Amino acid sequence: MILRCGSALMTQSLALCYNRSTVLHENGMENRSVLRRYTTSKAGLAIKTADVYLQSEHKLSISSIDQDAYRIIVRLQRGGYEAYLVGGAVRDLVIGIMPKDYDIVTSAEPAQIKRLFRNSRIIGKRFRLVHVFFTDNKIIEVSTFRSSESAGFNNVYGTIEEDVWRRDFSINGLFFDPVKAQLLDFVKGYPDLMARRLKPIIALKRIFVEDPVRMIRAVKYAVSTGCSMGFFLKNKINRSRQLLADISPSRLSEEAFKIVQGGRSAAIVTMLESFGLFEFVMPRFSQLIQTRQGFKARFFASLERLDTVVKSYPETPRFILFAWFLSDYMFAYSSFYEQKRWSFAEVYQELKDVLKPVTPPNLEVERAMVFLIKHKKLYLEHGFLPLSVAKPSMHGADDSLPGLSQKRRERGHAKPATAAVLNAASTAQAPSRLAGDTLANGEQQSKLAGSIPKKRQRGGRGGRNRARPQTPKTD
């Protein structure tokens, strides 16, 4: 007997109808009972689209999910829309890792999402997303299902069945509904994750041509999840790495930040270097690894300690993590490390250059520089930065730049400090600093002016107080 639910065809064994066009079907798979999601073809036939795992199978606890993300999904579903957790958050929850970010995907379009959340803002031009804001600078990204017909990141919305095929790897193609405690798997991502296999969803001939950054992400996923890459995926990465040369610094910076803050930087950089990808992320460091004797061992030992810091003190400010990353270069391989007198302008500019094309905010580079100068004596005594300097009691979010106002620090958008502020920070807060670290004060202002912009001075009342040329008086 055939029953009809909306426009979907069902048999008597069908268990539940999601909406007018999709149903759940109970059937056997791998000698066990599993739910399946169906949709209707243009001919009116029921087509299986996804396997659906219940809480007894996926073992995900609702209490482990961020409560703000949960409330967003609840409000969207109450508004009549589909809404799911998606991507890396679901992947990490399945394998027992606490996610750092939560992404939500929904059938609601950006304007509809904005109407439901007053604490939100629409961003993006080609493909519009919604950021929902919470306290402590917390942001949860909500996006609309993308169509399989959209080119690049254009604003073409579709269904969940289309959206899954726009994702990169099967382990990132899982959708979780925390309200119903159901895990939707359209691309066999759950079995791949359980077997620790990294398999692309997009065809190999297109996956890296469309977005070369996926090569870096493949390495990150392989390290963070323990998934292994197949021969053909490895071979494609080796043959496609030159595509990274055209990636913008902002996107490479975003990936570098995630590597530094992820707690697995040593293993990730090792694999990136083995594929020849690290030279496109940080070419100066890659060159030092290959050419400077002793640098490789010291650098990777520092990365191991950096990972320990991230795991031991998850709230460590990012500028301290960059200080760890830069410590060996600054004190043993930079052009100025043997000089007794350092110019802040020269040190600042060289640290910016060695990180290129990665471009951290100027404020973070300055704080990392001051932090390293403050702990130079410890580095020279031990040959590395000891873990004790990363304890929260040993530093503060504001201790590097005392000249900044509290309001500017909280916003995180402070402008680069002046040479006087940097000099005060390094002098007042580093009493044990070596005498050789004193600055050449006479050259601070002139050199720093070339690298750090000055605030434009305005005249009062639209410039009426500006100096005017003197007109000679006539008798």
VEXGUZA-567905 format. One line per field, with one value per residue (C-alpha): residue in three letters; chain; z, x, y; residue number from 1. Coordinates in Angstrom, 3 decimals. Layout:
residu: [Ala_...];
chaine: [A_...];
zz: [Z_...];
xx: [X_...];
yy: [Y_...];
num: [NUM_...];
//
This chain:
residu: [Met_Ile_Leu_Arg_Cys_Gly_Ser_Ala_Leu_Met_Thr_Gln_Ser_Leu_Ala_Leu_Cys_Tyr_Asn_Arg_Ser_Thr_Val_Leu_His_Glu_Asn_Gly_Met_Glu_Asn_Arg_Ser_Val_Leu_Arg_Arg_Tyr_Thr_Thr_Ser_Lys_Ala_Gly_Leu_Ala_Ile_Lys_Thr_Ala_Asp_Val_Tyr_Leu_Gln_Ser_Glu_His_Lys_Leu_Ser_Ile_Ser_Ser_Ile_Asp_Gln_Asp_Ala_Tyr_Arg_Ile_Ile_Val_Arg_Leu_Gln_Arg_Gly_Gly_Tyr_Glu_Ala_Tyr_Leu_Val_Gly_Gly_Ala_Val_Arg_Asp_Leu_Val_Ile_Gly_Ile_Met_Pro_Lys_Asp_Tyr_Asp_Ile_Val_Thr_Ser_Ala_Glu_Pro_Ala_Gln_Ile_Lys_Arg_Leu_Phe_Arg_Asn_Ser_Arg_Ile_Ile_Gly_Lys_Arg_Phe_Arg_Leu_Val_His_Val_Phe_Phe_Thr_Asp_Asn_Lys_Ile_Ile_Glu_Val_Ser_Thr_Phe_Arg_Ser_Ser_Glu_Ser_Ala_Gly_Phe_Asn_Asn_Val_Tyr_Gly_Thr_Ile_Glu_Glu_Asp_Val_Trp_Arg_Arg_Asp_Phe_Ser_Ile_Asn_Gly_Leu_Phe_Phe_Asp_Pro_Val_Lys_Ala_Gln_Leu_Leu_Asp_Phe_Val_Lys_Gly_Tyr_Pro_Asp_Leu_Met_Ala_Arg_Arg_Leu_Lys_Pro_Ile_Ile_Ala_Leu_Lys_Arg_Ile_Phe_Val_Glu_Asp_Pro_Val_Arg_Met_Ile_Arg_Ala_Val_Lys_Tyr_Ala_Val_Ser_Thr_Gly_Cys_Ser_Met_Gly_Phe_Phe_Leu_Lys_Asn_Lys_Ile_Asn_Arg_Ser_Arg_Gln_Leu_Leu_Ala_Asp_Ile_Ser_Pro_Ser_Arg_Leu_Ser_Glu_Glu_Ala_Phe_Lys_Ile_Val_Gln_Gly_Gly_Arg_Ser_Ala_Ala_Ile_Val_Thr_Met_Leu_Glu_Ser_Phe_Gly_Leu_Phe_Glu_Phe_Val_Met_Pro_Arg_Phe_Ser_Gln_Leu_Ile_Gln_Thr_Arg_Gln_Gly_Phe_Lys_Ala_Arg_Phe_Phe_Ala_Ser_Leu_Glu_Arg_Leu_Asp_Thr_Val_Val_Lys_Ser_Tyr_Pro_Glu_Thr_Pro_Arg_Phe_Ile_Leu_Phe_Ala_Trp_Phe_Leu_Ser_Asp_Tyr_Met_Phe_Ala_Tyr_Ser_Ser_Phe_Tyr_Glu_Gln_Lys_Arg_Trp_Ser_Phe_Ala_Glu_Val_Tyr_Gln_Glu_Leu_Lys_Asp_Val_Leu_Lys_Pro_Val_Thr_Pro_Pro_Asn_Leu_Glu_Val_Glu_Arg_Ala_Met_Val_Phe_Leu_Ile_Lys_His_Lys_Lys_Leu_Tyr_Leu_Glu_His_Gly_Phe_Leu_Pro_Leu_Ser_Val_Ala_Lys_Pro_Ser_Met_His_Gly_Ala_Asp_Asp_Ser_Leu_Pro_Gly_Leu_Ser_Gln_Lys_Arg_Arg_Glu_Arg_Gly_His_Ala_Lys_Pro_Ala_Thr_Ala_Ala_Val_Leu_Asn_Ala_Ala_Ser_Thr_Ala_Gln_Ala_Pro_Ser_Arg_Leu_Ala_Gly_Asp_Thr_Leu_Ala_Asn_Gly_Glu_Gln_Gln_Ser_Lys_Leu_Ala_Gly_Ser_Ile_Pro_Lys_Lys_Arg_Gln_Arg_Gly_Gly_Arg_Gly_Gly_Arg_Asn_Arg_Ala_Arg_Pro_Gln_Thr_Pro_Lys_Thr_Asp];
chaine: [A_A_A_A_A_A_A_A_A_A_A_A_A_A_A_A_A_A_A_A_A_A_A_A_A_A_A_A_A_A_A_A_A_A_A_A_A_A_A_A_A_A_A_A_A_A_A_A_A_A_A_A_A_A_A_A_A_A_A_A_A_A_A_A_A_A_A_A_A_A_A_A_A_A_A_A_A_A_A_A_A_A_A_A_A_A_A_A_A_A_A_A_A_A_A_A_A_A_A_A_A_A_A_A_A_A_A_A_A_A_A_A_A_A_A_A_A_A_A_A_A_A_A_A_A_A_A_A_A_A_A_A_A_A_A_A_A_A_A_A_A_A_A_A_A_A_A_A_A_A_A_A_A_A_A_A_A_A_A_A_A_A_A_A_A_A_A_A_A_A_A_A_A_A_A_A_A_A_A_A_A_A_A_A_A_A_A_A_A_A_A_A_A_A_A_A_A_A_A_A_A_A_A_A_A_A_A_A_A_A_A_A_A_A_A_A_A_A_A_A_A_A_A_A_A_A_A_A_A_A_A_A_A_A_A_A_A_A_A_A_A_A_A_A_A_A_A_A_A_A_A_A_A_A_A_A_A_A_A_A_A_A_A_A_A_A_A_A_A_A_A_A_A_A_A_A_A_A_A_A_A_A_A_A_A_A_A_A_A_A_A_A_A_A_A_A_A_A_A_A_A_A_A_A_A_A_A_A_A_A_A_A_A_A_A_A_A_A_A_A_A_A_A_A_A_A_A_A_A_A_A_A_A_A_A_A_A_A_A_A_A_A_A_A_A_A_A_A_A_A_A_A_A_A_A_A_A_A_A_A_A_A_A_A_A_A_A_A_A_A_A_A_A_A_A_A_A_A_A_A_A_A_A_A_A_A_A_A_A_A_A_A_A_A_A_A_A_A_A_A_A_A_A_A_A_A_A_A_A_A_A_A_A_A_A_A_A_A_A_A_A_A_A_A_A_A_A_A_A_A_A_A_A_A_A_A_A_A_A_A_A_A_A_A_A_A_A_A_A_A_A_A_A_A_A_A_A_A_A_A_A_A_A_A_A_A_A_A_A_A_A_A_A_A_A];
zz: [0.000_-0.873_1.323_0.505_2.896_1.235_-2.095_-0.878_-1.550_1.389_2.046_5.272_6.766_6.540_10.067_9.945_7.515_7.990_5.823_2.611_0.514_2.801_4.932_7.186_6.308_8.590_6.875_7.434_6.759_7.833_9.899_11.976_11.899_10.491_9.584_6.112_4.753_1.397_-0.994_-4.096_-7.649_-10.459_-11.535_-8.085_-6.964_-3.469_-3.562_-0.608_0.302_3.761_6.557_9.888_13.124_16.423_19.778_20.729_17.714_17.487_21.312_21.110_24.340_24.062_27.188_25.367_22.759_23.179_24.653_22.544_19.373_20.656_21.293_17.794_16.269_18.481_17.485_13.774_13.935_15.844_13.062_10.596_9.160_9.022_11.118_11.940_13.379_10.550_9.634_12.023_15.175_14.405_13.343_16.598_18.768_17.175_17.953_21.440_20.873_22.258_19.275_19.325_16.822_15.994_12.509_11.823_8.473_7.812_5.137_6.250_4.100_5.674_5.917_7.595_10.053_10.824_11.711_14.276_15.986_16.913_18.033_14.498_11.400_7.749_6.276_2.909_-0.634_-2.947_-0.439_2.483_5.996_9.365_12.483_15.770_18.556_22.240_25.254_25.503_21.744_20.966_17.399_15.912_12.123_10.511_6.772_4.295_2.323_-0.875_-4.270_-6.342_-9.314_-7.712_-9.031_-6.422_-3.426_-5.150_-3.462_-4.843_-2.125_-2.289_-0.174_2.338_-0.313_-2.548_0.244_1.314_-2.116_-1.731_1.222_0.971_2.771_3.851_7.554_7.293_5.559_8.719_9.875_13.488_14.768_18.560_19.107_17.665_18.510_14.914_12.833_9.059_6.795_3.042_1.963_4.162_6.359_9.622_8.554_7.171_10.461_12.460_10.171_10.197_6.420_4.803_1.560_-0.620_-1.544_-4.565_-7.498_-7.262_-10.565_-9.142_-5.381_-5.239_-8.437_-6.960_-3.613_-3.110_0.642_0.909_0.679_3.953_5.522_4.406_6.324_9.387_9.325_8.910_11.955_14.212_13.585_12.905_9.484_6.763_3.208_0.284_-2.415_-4.982_-2.544_-1.551_-5.179_-6.070_-3.269_-4.448_-7.991_-7.047_-4.422_-6.805_-6.792_-3.295_-4.796_-5.857_-2.493_-0.726_2.456_4.462_3.784_4.480_7.706_8.793_8.337_10.103_13.106_13.382_13.233_15.969_18.221_17.535_19.871_17.085_15.290_15.356_13.630_11.160_10.138_9.786_7.360_5.513_5.038_3.770_1.078_0.182_1.332_4.214_1.825_0.637_4.173_5.717_3.079_5.306_7.967_5.357_3.873_7.308_7.977_4.772_4.788_8.323_10.346_13.711_13.045_12.226_15.519_17.600_15.702_16.041_19.702_20.220_18.398_20.747_23.720_22.002_21.712_25.402_26.224_24.149_25.843_29.344_29.108_26.416_27.117_26.358_24.230_20.623_20.766_23.312_20.988_18.175_20.538_21.041_17.310_16.716_19.686_18.002_14.974_17.016_19.456_17.271_13.533_12.972_11.504_14.818_17.470_18.057_18.286_21.731_20.877_19.192_17.346_17.943_14.431_12.878_15.100_14.449_10.683_10.512_12.494_10.150_7.138_8.389_8.878_5.375_3.687_7.091_8.404_12.096_13.393_14.128_17.791_18.148_16.528_18.907_21.949_20.849_20.382_23.840_25.417_23.860_24.937_28.451_28.574_26.606_29.660_30.371_26.753_26.798_30.093_28.973_25.183_24.875_26.516_29.661_30.023_33.267_31.426_29.784_33.088_33.322_36.565_34.720_32.174_31.532_28.382_28.817_30.330_27.074_26.120_29.217_27.183_25.667_27.160_28.728_26.240_23.235_24.723_25.277_21.700_20.374_17.684_19.234_16.851_16.825_19.845_19.574_20.159_23.560_24.667_23.452_25.134_28.392_28.203_27.619_30.276_33.085_32.880_32.210_35.111_34.607_30.922_29.651_29.246_25.609_24.982_25.467_22.468_20.360_21.468_19.021_16.081_17.480_16.230_12.789_11.959_13.573_11.681_8.450_9.543_11.840_10.605_12.638_13.562_11.262_13.048_12.369_12.709_14.768_13.064_9.780_9.579_10.404_12.791_10.115_9.431_6.620_4.472_5.716_3.403_3.477_4.753_2.456_3.528];
xx: [0.000_1.305_0.586_1.174_2.644_2.536_4.230_6.334_5.468_5.703_5.234_3.766_7.253_7.979_8.303_8.068_7.483_9.944_8.059_6.074_8.820_10.956_10.320_12.163_12.229_13.174_15.257_18.171_21.768_24.877_22.763_21.157_18.106_18.692_16.488_16.698_15.634_13.860_12.923_10.744_12.054_10.433_8.727_7.162_9.372_10.848_14.660_16.885_19.090_20.538_21.071_19.745_21.470_19.640_21.110_21.584_23.907_25.852_26.093_26.121_25.073_22.915_24.577_27.943_26.595_26.991_23.730_23.644_23.958_21.201_18.877_19.497_18.455_15.369_14.232_14.789_12.814_10.003_9.935_9.178_12.680_15.075_18.192_21.214_24.694_27.101_30.732_33.655_31.565_29.623_32.793_34.566_31.576_31.339_34.983_34.884_36.615_35.100_34.491_35.901_33.377_29.797_28.359_24.642_22.953_19.286_16.617_15.917_17.420_19.606_16.827_14.554_17.293_17.885_14.221_14.428_17.593_18.011_21.585_22.660_24.195_24.255_27.769_29.264_28.558_28.776_27.337_25.588_25.846_24.482_26.595_24.701_26.492_26.707_28.656_32.457_32.851_31.243_29.930_27.973_27.731_24.405_24.281_21.579_21.589_23.580_22.418_24.436_23.888_25.593_29.029_31.674_30.086_27.205_23.851_22.017_20.158_19.033_18.129_20.028_20.451_22.224_24.194_25.985_27.609_29.213_31.292_34.841_35.246_32.747_33.597_32.462_29.202_27.323_24.233_23.065_19.624_20.054_16.310_15.488_18.947_19.317_22.485_21.936_24.563_24.182_27.709_28.703_30.671_29.816_31.317_34.352_34.828_34.494_37.052_39.265_39.194_39.552_37.562_36.669_33.047_33.953_35.643_39.442_39.793_37.825_38.320_41.621_41.114_37.964_39.648_43.373_43.100_41.412_44.885_45.887_42.584_43.028_46.300_44.671_41.783_44.119_46.146_43.280_41.042_43.640_42.128_44.338_44.482_44.216_46.859_44.921_44.222_47.888_48.957_46.518_47.863_51.444_50.492_48.319_50.370_51.389_47.759_48.358_50.577_47.473_45.677_45.188_47.196_43.977_42.910_46.395_46.453_43.160_44.529_47.799_45.904_43.940_47.155_48.848_45.770_44.797_47.185_48.625_50.879_53.994_52.281_50.439_53.547_55.465_52.866_52.560_56.330_56.281_53.734_55.627_52.705_54.386_56.503_53.305_52.063_55.324_58.078_60.802_60.368_60.217_63.473_65.150_63.986_65.623_68.813_69.845_71.531_69.905_66.859_64.508_65.087_64.769_61.726_59.738_60.719_59.279_56.105_55.760_55.992_53.534_51.034_51.514_50.739_47.537_46.370_47.349_46.103_43.383_42.706_46.282_46.204_47.185_50.081_51.812_51.356_52.943_55.766_56.442_56.316_58.827_61.150_63.840_63.994_64.173_66.885_69.020_68.483_67.289_69.505_69.607_69.909_73.655_73.246_73.470_71.137_67.827_65.613_61.952_61.131_63.609_62.576_58.893_59.369_61.515_58.980_56.248_58.369_59.307_55.637_54.554_52.200_50.579_49.544_48.609_47.206_49.916_48.936_49.564_52.993_53.922_52.721_54.581_57.734_57.479_56.724_59.865_62.067_60.672_61.636_64.882_66.999_64.957_65.298_69.077_69.359_67.282_67.707_63.916_60.930_59.964_56.305_56.042_55.912_52.622_50.755_47.898_49.410_52.619_50.994_47.864_45.966_47.021_50.512_52.409_51.117_50.295_49.735_46.472_43.147_41.011_38.195_40.498_41.913_38.461_37.461_40.618_40.971_43.674_45.969_49.692_51.437_53.978_57.682_57.386_54.695_56.705_59.839_57.956_56.583_59.961_61.713_59.154_58.053_61.347_63.674_65.729_66.299_69.867_71.684_72.213_68.484_68.395_67.186_68.819_66.394_67.617_66.471_63.134_60.845_62.364_62.411_59.131_57.402_58.124_56.363_53.529_51.056_50.415_47.028_45.962_45.593_42.448_41.910_39.049_35.768_36.471_40.038_39.591_42.530_44.977_47.877_47.171_49.705_50.453_49.388_51.826_50.267_50.111_50.263];
yy: [0.000_3.467_6.488_10.134_12.730_16.155_15.572_12.636_8.993_6.610_2.920_1.555_1.155_4.879_6.227_10.015_12.886_15.791_18.260_18.396_16.896_14.706_11.624_9.244_5.567_2.655_0.032_-2.297_-1.292_-3.164_-5.597_-2.870_-0.657_2.827_5.730_7.178_10.495_10.663_13.410_13.379_13.473_15.475_12.260_11.905_9.012_8.769_9.122_8.337_11.319_10.676_8.194_9.462_8.409_8.628_9.596_5.955_5.602_8.851_9.244_13.046_14.696_17.805_19.188_19.313_21.748_25.484_26.738_29.914_27.827_25.549_28.505_29.872_26.544_26.339_29.842_29.161_25.921_27.601_30.171_27.375_26.887_23.952_24.543_22.376_22.451_21.709_21.220_21.127_21.477_18.282_16.470_17.357_16.461_13.016_12.174_13.702_17.060_20.247_22.584_26.102_27.452_26.582_27.072_26.855_26.327_26.973_27.230_30.825_33.562_36.284_38.883_36.322_35.384_39.062_39.526_36.723_37.994_41.630_40.931_40.016_41.565_40.531_40.367_39.477_40.589_37.578_35.131_36.775_35.358_36.403_36.887_36.592_38.458_37.553_38.798_38.457_39.066_35.725_35.331_32.428_32.294_31.381_30.702_29.753_26.499_27.029_25.903_23.460_25.792_28.805_29.733_30.497_32.196_33.981_34.529_31.496_29.633_26.020_23.004_20.936_18.226_20.765_22.433_19.264_18.920_22.368_21.164_19.894_16.546_13.915_14.279_17.920_17.006_15.991_17.918_17.667_18.612_19.005_19.428_15.988_14.589_13.340_13.255_13.531_11.989_12.579_11.586_8.611_10.988_9.226_5.849_7.713_9.519_6.322_4.639_7.769_8.250_11.674_11.579_14.566_15.257_17.376_15.654_15.682_17.488_20.447_20.497_22.411_24.400_25.927_26.668_25.912_26.619_23.211_21.667_23.346_22.337_18.733_18.626_20.204_17.730_14.777_15.832_16.952_13.930_11.252_10.593_9.177_10.494_8.124_7.878_9.888_12.744_12.968_12.886_15.671_17.881_17.338_18.318_21.298_23.160_25.973_27.121_28.536_31.249_33.183_33.068_36.398_37.158_37.513_33.908_32.546_34.575_33.067_29.549_30.432_31.807_28.560_26.533_28.579_28.450_24.835_23.028_20.833_23.280_21.051_18.113_20.350_22.315_19.040_17.679_20.998_20.987_17.390_18.362_21.549_23.720_25.558_27.611_29.307_29.994_31.251_31.206_32.712_30.044_27.298_28.558_28.610_25.035_23.874_25.960_26.981_24.279_23.703_25.869_22.997_21.173_24.353_25.576_22.364_22.053_25.543_24.512_21.535_23.897_26.241_23.376_22.623_26.262_26.169_22.963_24.082_27.670_27.842_31.537_32.609_35.790_35.254_37.724_35.452_32.472_34.473_35.423_31.705_31.164_33.980_33.441_31.296_33.541_36.747_35.639_33.393_33.995_37.567_40.265_42.149_39.413_40.064_43.827_45.413_48.261_47.526_49.952_49.187_50.334_47.898_44.974_45.644_45.802_42.663_40.640_41.834_40.862_37.394_36.494_37.540_36.780_36.192_39.591_39.690_42.987_45.565_45.598_41.859_42.102_44.937_43.035_39.914_41.998_43.601_40.209_38.727_41.626_41.323_37.624_37.727_36.930_33.805_32.698_33.120_31.239_28.229_28.330_28.575_30.261_28.322_27.381_29.331_32.674_31.622_31.302_33.841_35.153_36.038_38.299_40.313_41.155_44.785_44.531_44.970_48.402_50.472_53.605_52.325_53.318_50.607_51.204_50.731_47.504_46.032_46.750_45.144_47.802_49.939_51.763_50.970_52.431_55.182_54.651_56.305_53.844_50.862_52.179_52.655_49.118_47.512_49.601_49.726_46.103_44.375_45.352_42.179_42.907_42.774_46.050_45.250_45.560_49.338_51.262_53.864_56.571_59.123_57.008_55.817_58.532_58.900_55.182_54.260_57.034_55.214_52.005_53.153_55.764_58.884_60.233_63.024_66.348_68.310_71.958_73.340_74.146_72.466_73.694_77.378_77.287_76.155_78.472_80.906_82.715_86.231_89.058_91.982_95.179_98.175_101.799];
num: [1_2_3_4_5_6_7_8_9_10_11_12_13_14_15_16_17_18_19_20_21_22_23_24_25_26_27_28_29_30_31_32_33_34_35_36_37_38_39_40_41_42_43_44_45_46_47_48_49_50_51_52_53_54_55_56_57_58_59_60_61_62_63_64_65_66_67_68_69_70_71_72_73_74_75_76_77_78_79_80_81_82_83_84_85_86_87_88_89_90_91_92_93_94_95_96_97_98_99_100_101_102_103_104_105_106_107_108_109_110_111_112_113_114_115_116_117_118_119_120_121_122_123_124_125_126_127_128_129_130_131_132_133_134_135_136_137_138_139_140_141_142_143_144_145_146_147_148_149_150_151_152_153_154_155_156_157_158_159_160_161_162_163_164_165_166_167_168_169_170_171_172_173_174_175_176_177_178_179_180_181_182_183_184_185_186_187_188_189_190_191_192_193_194_195_196_197_198_199_200_201_202_203_204_205_206_207_208_209_210_211_212_213_214_215_216_217_218_219_220_221_222_223_224_225_226_227_228_229_230_231_232_233_234_235_236_237_238_239_240_241_242_243_244_245_246_247_248_249_250_251_252_253_254_255_256_257_258_259_260_261_262_263_264_265_266_267_268_269_270_271_272_273_274_275_276_277_278_279_280_281_282_283_284_285_286_287_288_289_290_291_292_293_294_295_296_297_298_299_300_301_302_303_304_305_306_307_308_309_310_311_312_313_314_315_316_317_318_319_320_321_322_323_324_325_326_327_328_329_330_331_332_333_334_335_336_337_338_339_340_341_342_343_344_345_346_347_348_349_350_351_352_353_354_355_356_357_358_359_360_361_362_363_364_365_366_367_368_369_370_371_372_373_374_375_376_377_378_379_380_381_382_383_384_385_386_387_388_389_390_391_392_393_394_395_396_397_398_399_400_401_402_403_404_405_406_407_408_409_410_411_412_413_414_415_416_417_418_419_420_421_422_423_424_425_426_427_428_429_430_431_432_433_434_435_436_437_438_439_440_441_442_443_444_445_446_447_448_449_450_451_452_453_454_455_456_457_458_459_460_461_462_463_464_465_466_467_468_469_470_471_472_473_474_475];
//
